[in-house]
Amino acid sequence: MNLFTHLLVASAFAAGALLPISSFAQAATEHDHSHASAASAASLTEGEVKKVDQESSKVTLKHGEIKHLDMPGMTMVFTVRDKGLLATVKPGDKIKFMAVSEGGKLIVTDIQPSR
């Protein structure tokens, strides 16, 4: 009977040790699904080019609400992933753009003329 008790206690500890990992994995999986949903719901945001800095790959945009980033409209400087996107815009241009958050930094990944 003593051996049975030891096996039962050892099994309980083993199962208890796995529960937090299992819960964490489930939470991480659920988080990934919500992140994918947010990314798929992302859309282009309307804006106006205020300044273009080709050398540093930055653009200043006055933009409307960026819904998928939960950001109100404002004027701010963005880093542009592809410097080539800046070749087609100048201050005063009305545009639509896509911005993403990577490592706490907002990056413009696409710029299109507004129609």
PyMOL commands that set and color helices and strands:
alter all, ss='L'
color gray80, all
select helices_A, chain A and resi 2-41+67-69+83-88
alter helices_A, ss='H'
color red, helices_A
select strands_A, chain A and resi 45-53+58-63+74-80+94-102+105-113
alter strands_A, ss='S'
color yellow, strands_A
deselect
rebuild
show_as cartoon
